[in-house]
Amino acid sequence: MDDTLDAIWFRIVDFFHYLSGLLDTAFSLLDPLGPAVAIFVIAALTFAATRVLSRFCKTKRYRDLEKQFVHLYRLREEAMKWEDNEKGRRLARNIDQGELNQVYYNYFFEGFMLSLATRYLPIFMMMAYVNEAYKADNLVRRFGRPYVFRLTGFGEAPIPVSGVFWFIVSIVLCYAAWFFIKRIYARRASRRDRAVGEETPSR
């Protein structure tokens, strides 16, 4: 049993070494742009991968639980609209206790596990890669300095920025940019819909 586990572990290690080598080869093309640009591109690609994975990689169980949750929630909302408020509340409570609470728990847990696999795990994996590929020794060898860049104006001496710190900042910037892009697009879509509604002649 121990030999089998050791063999599996060594294969996993070999796979990650092979994957790291492929990433080194691919991202070495960005070296002429400097470590800051290279790490930002890595962060942007990681962010894009998480968006694609979180949108399209959903299990059949998650989709089924989502349908069940939406169906039960709508039933509960309809029950609360009954003219007989007391009877509607009892029916809604029965739905909660009977199925909705359990379905919601399963739906939430399945979504949480999917988020770990499709959003957080890729980010942490790439963070570990950046921590190794752009550590101080490798930065000196590849770029001639032990830091990505230095921040001035925060004290007597400039503050050196490490690869991992810049990767985290880059990820945050990507999420912030995506948030503002979505808001701008939603506002434009809302204005367009209102304009179409105003142009449509009333009958």
Secondary structure, 3 states (H helix, E strand, C coil): CHHHHHHHHHHHHHHHHHHHHHHHHHHHHHHHHCHHHHHHHHHHHHHHHHHHHHHHCCCHHHHHHHHHHHHHHHHHHHHHCCCCHHHHHHHHHHHHHHHHHHHHHHHHHHHHHHHHHHHHHHHHHHHHHHHHHCCHHHHHHHHCCCCCEEECCCCCCCEEECHHHHHHHHHHHHHHHHHHHHHHHHHHHHHHHHHHHHHCCCC
